[in-house]
Structures are given as C-alpha cells and as structure tokens.
C-alpha cells in the first residue's frame, strides 16, 4: 500500500465506524439513540476527512500524485476527485439528519442495531465508487451498495411489502451490477486492463460495448425509465429515512459516476448527452403523470423522484451534448437541492406515518392542526420541489431553463418544452398534496387524534426537519454561496 | 443610493414587516389584523406619493442591492411614471378591499393569515410593477399567483374551491412559464438580469428571436389579462374567491397583464417589431370584448356577470395596445385605471347584494332600489361608468382607444365593430342594474342593515370614480408620461 492516507480516510472512517458501532452496540447493548449519536460522530468524521481532501485537490498539479492503494496489476487504487468529494460530502451531510431523525423514528424497531452500520456502509460504497481507479473495484463497491441497500429497504422484514421491495431492489440492482460485470469482461478482453487511465488510452469496440453495459447498469441504479420499476416500491416501503437517502442522493449520484467511467471507455460526450436528454423526457413524463394519481405520500414522492431524475438527466445531458460547463454546474446544483428537498419530504412524510400510522393524504386532511411544524416543513419541501420562487427549487429551475436556452438548438428546445409541460403537470400533483394537509375535516381530525401512535415529537425528529427546512428556504433566498461553491468545483473539474 | 432610493425599498419591505407581524400575532382579531394590513398598505401608498417630486423633476428612483452576483441578479426596484400608475392603482384597490373586508364576513377565521396573504398578494403586484430585474420580476409575479391561490383555497366559497384554485393556478402558471422562458432567454443572451440594461440591448436580438419572444410574452400576459380564449380561469376564480380577493383580482391583478405587455414586448422591442402582431392583438381584443359582453348577458349569477365583464373590458385594453398608436396606448393605460375603479365598485355592490339578499341568481333578485337607496345610486354610477357614459372615466379612455383604432392604419371596420360592441356593455349593465334594483321578483328576505365599512368603502370608491371622470387631465398626463418612460418618446 502506498500513497496519501488522507485519500482512504473518509472510506476507512465510514467502514471502520460501521463495524465499531455494530460491535459496541451489540456488546454494550446500547440504545437506538446512542447508536444514532455514534453514527452521527462517524459521519461528521468522514465529512471532515472529505473536506480535508479539498485543499490537496486544489493544490494538485498532477492528479495522479494523489492516490492510495497498490499500484500493481490487480491492486486496488483510489483516486479522489472533486466531484466525488462534493457528492460524498453532501451524502454525509444528509446522513447526519437521517441518523438524527432515526434516533426517534426507529424507536419502535427492535432491529435498529443494523440500521446505522448499513447506512454508513452504503455511503462508504458510494464514496468508493467515486474514488475507484479500476473498474473491478468499482463493481465491488456497486455490489456493496446493492447489498446494503437491499438490507436497508427490507429493514422492516416482518412486513411483506418491505421484503418484496427489498427483493425487487436486490434483483434489479443486481441486474445492473451484473451488466457492469459483463461490461468489465468486454473491457478486459479488449484492453487487458482494469485501470481506467490505461483503458482510456486504448479504447476500441470492446470498450465501447463495455461502456454500453455500464450505461445500462448505472441507469438501473439511477432509476432511468424504463428501468425504474423498483423505485416506487422501494421508496414507498423502505423506512422513510432510507427512502430519503436513496431518493435524495444515492440513486441520483449514479448519474455523476456514470460519465466519469463511460467517457473513459470510448463513448463520446455527445453520445452520452444524447442518451441522457432522450431518456430524461421519458423520466419526466412518466414521473409527473404517474404522480397525479397517487394518494400515498411516499408513493407520490417516489414518482416525483423519477421526474426529478429526469430533470437532472436533462441538465447533465445538455452539459455533455453541447459541452456546456454551466449545465454541468446546474446539474450539481440541482443534485444538491434535490437531496435536501427530497430528504426533507421523505422525513416529514415518514413523520406522518410515525405519528398517525398512515401516509394516505386523504386520511391526513387537517393534520396541520396536530403537527403544524411537520405540515409546514412538508409544504416547504413540496413547494421547493415544484419550483416555487424563493425556495431552492426555483433557482434550479432557472438554471435548467438557462442551460437549455444557452444550448439554443431545436433538440434542447424540444427537451425544454417537455420540461415545461412536466412542470405544469407536476404542479397539478403538488398543489393538492400540499393543500390537503391544511383542509379542515372534523371527522378526519378526530380520527387522527384518536389514532395517534405518539403524541409528542422529540428533538430527534424536530431538529433535522427544522434544519432541513431552513436549508431549503435559505438556499432559495441566498443561493450565492452554494453557486460559488459549485462553480469552484466545476472549475477544478475543468482544470483536471 | 440616496434617501429616496431607501424610501422606495419601503414599498416592498414594509408590507413584509406587516406580514411577519401578522403571522406571529396569532391572537389578533379580524379588526386588529385588518388595521395592521391597512397601515402597511397605506405606507405603500404614501411612499410613491412622496417620491412623486423626484419623478416630476425628471428623475426615476432606483434602489439596487446585489443579490446573486455570480448570476448577475440584484434586488433592483425602479419607480418611473409607468410603474407609478400601476402601483398606485393596485395599492388603492387593495386598500379599498381591505377597508371593505372589515364589514365582510369572509376572513373571520384565522384573520391574521387572511390579511397576511392579502398583503402578500398586494406585495406581489407592487413588486411586479417596481422590479427592475427579471429574476425579481418573476418572483413577485409568482408571489401574486401563490398568495391569491391560497386565499381562494382557504377562504373561498363552495366545495369546489380547491378545483377552481387548481384551475386558476395551472392556467396562469402556464402563462407565467411562457414569460419565464422569455426572461431567461433575455438573461442568457445578454448575461444580465437588469431590466434597464435589457431594455437598451433587447432590440439587438435577431429578428426571429424577437418574434418568438413577442409571441410568448403576449400569450403569457394575455392569460393574466384573461383575454378570450385564455380567460378560462377567471369566471370561476372570481366567483369562488372571497369578495375582497375578487375585488383585488378583478380590479388590480388583471392590470398586471397590461403592465407586462407594456413593460416587456412594447418597451423591449421597437414598435416596428411589434407591428406584425398589432392586428392580431386588435382582433383578439375585439373578440374578447364581444365574447365577455355576450357571456355577461347570458349569465344569471350576479358575480359571474361582473366577472365576464372583466373579460370584455380587458378586450378594450388589448385593442388599444394593439393599435400601437399614441391615443390607443394612452387610452389603454387610462382604461386600466378606470376599469379598476369601476370594477372595484361593482364587486363591492355585488358583495353587499349577496350579503343582503343571500341570493346570486339575477332572476330571483329585484326591487332593491327602495330598500337600498344608497347602494342603488352607487350601482347606477358603476353601471353608467362601465357603459362608458360621459362624464365618467371610461368614456375618456374608450374615446382614446377608439381614436387609436381609427388611427392605426388597419381597416376601420375593426374599430367600428369594437365601438358597436360597446353597445353590448350597455345592455348587460342595464340588465344587471334594472333587474336587481327595479325588477319585479323580490327576494324573500332582504337584510338592509349594511355594515358601515361596506357602505363607506363603496361610497368612497363611487365618489372617486366621479372625480376621476370629471378631472381626467392629471391621469392623461401621467399615462402619457408612463408611455414616454418606456418608449422614450410618443409614437
């Protein structure tokens, strides 16, 4: 092993932390809350370790100087990159809220012991995928996220739907990783190497077939239509905190790993952009149209998430197809704000379920009377997702428009038209969902009051919800620092 | 920035302060909340009056703070003659509606939220007229929609209010998105969101882009103006909304569409660029005028009659704008103001009738003249006003619009039909007035005990309408100056 230990530190903290927390909780029979706190500490450590990589990445003249691993055939190598650090940082940051929230949310689940280590391993897998310098290592980490993801989705294994959802994810996601495996075979056959930097210099037809396999694999994991069938079931039946993590960051970040790999395998940026823009339209349309008929909050959010994946694909597609760094920056911005808004939406929807035992919006009419803060936070998340001005989503919408109009040709404009149509259809879905919480229904209110599973919410749920709400509002009103940050990230990407 | 600039920011900041206080003041009674709302709104009226001296000296007042510097977006407000006219109209209408609301039964529950939303609704309109940054313009533009939509959902009448609000939201949102596309296109082309800067540069865009943008701007703003056939949101929204909201929607918010047409396609591009669309605007205006009037004639619901009359009146305005002549455009600006006053008055009368007779069907109300003499006089002045009878204001504006039509160079038959179409306005107005106040069918029970707030506000608006009609000079001057401020000279 050689190189800079700081490179491996975030992954080591996450993996080591997962193991340590598991052992400690099992040995000392720690409570859910204590375990949640330990997970928060680990995530904070990983976040700090990721931030520690920023300066070396800025100072670096040769990207190959910063690595960790074994520089020999068959050895595992980690090369950090700024996009990975950024998205990994967002993932860790989001998980801080998810773990804090789960400190209360999982209080009725006896299997909480496994939850936090699985979350940490999922994030470790995600960061490793970004840092992976060889495709086999990438495959292993993709498998890690598949397995930990499946376990998290089927966390409430006494519920049949949860097990089915977990199984569905396992099958679909494994299909994705198996396709990647097939891709690895072709690439290795064509080049005799597994290292991305080496492969990039000797691309051929085999590597291009491999690229196509990776494209399919990542598309399944990202929930690209028509490979999205796992999304509604998973986000609906997994614990809400897990849905927040998957919908917010894990699945969408696949769209950023995808180009990092595929563009080195011989696929051109135009081809990738074309693929993303065409399939983005399907995602947008399927997402918003299916969203309209949903009454279950989390199923509604699942379809909305499919649409948001489409928005993100469209923006990135423009970036690659037209070689527009501003569109790529818009994509990064969109990813960040979707992460916050989606996580907030799932956490608040989960809070409704935790409190009233239902996620059906018709049964939650008037719920604002009993949980005004939750209703406000959920409304903020939905309003943000629908792109209402002064919330984070609006700046994202503006940037998507700007990217498409900057590109300016008929193809981009056609995509923009689809986006516009979907925005309008989307608001038909968002508005009633948002308003119904405030609609008075005495019968409903009485039933909600009577069936409350818990009467008070603790700070464990309150603090993450309030902080995320503030982030969604503040990012909407003052997006400048965030945009500055992303511009710096994109500048560094361009420099490399 | 000088003191005047900081004062200008008060037009948007003081209502925000009022909103914050109202949201926090949960125990406020309706009267307390209304008074706070009225005070906040009064500030928004007093400030532009103070700033009038600056405008008279030939200087526009500008307030600007950097907001998102790396995107070239700033919190910029500009008060010029055009924005002044629309701002004062909107603020006066909101004030009248707020005073009226004191005697109205709507908004008695959760009053603090009700008045906070009314203030936000008004703030959206004030901000729209003052914004000198396209990003900011759109934020205020959407704020106006969101606040009014929430008011309809929360305090609207009838079980279908959510459906109506959704329809209103979706249709107007489509218009907003069309406007947004154009705003971002401007931003992308010139790298700035400053409206002042864009006004100077926009004419340099390729002709094809200009055509595209003019079409999108016109459709987007015509949706807000409720021009036929994109008027579908208006009748239901006006009918379901609580009366003070209906007043603001009809008398003030519709005029924002007119402001949009003037501030964007007309001000950004040359009149030559607008010329190919002039005839279509006039035809659309004519159809809207006739269609609205016919629908008002066919309607039995008294609130919907007045609602459809808005579709008709907006038709006159678009016709005048489409003429692209001095008289037509100045007439349209004047018509916005006169229409705001008349429409506020007529909806106030309708509100009082609904409260008194508990009946909306015009066939079931009649003979109220003897029981409600003051309201009868107010209604008479209102219907004479909207019919364009001299010396009431709309006569002046219609005169100018028709003059503009004849002067436009397009076949005079268009203007003749529009002129003749105004007879329909007279017919539906007189039907409305005659049936309700002198008809034979008498409602079972009439509650003539009208609240003072309703009465005072209605009478005040009536008096204001008469004064405005008798002294059109200042308004004409302001309207001309408004046009000069965007065109740089009279067409």
Interface residues (C-beta under 8 A of the other chain):
Chain A: X388 X389 X390 X394 X395 X398 X401 X402 X405 X406 X416 X420 X423 X424 X427 X428 X431 X432 X435 X438 X439 X478 X479 X480 X483 X484 X487
Chain B: X67 X68 X69 X70 X71 X135 X138 X139 X142 X143 X146 X149 X153 X154 X162 X165 X166 X169 X170 X173 X174 X177 X180 X181 X184 X185 X187 X188
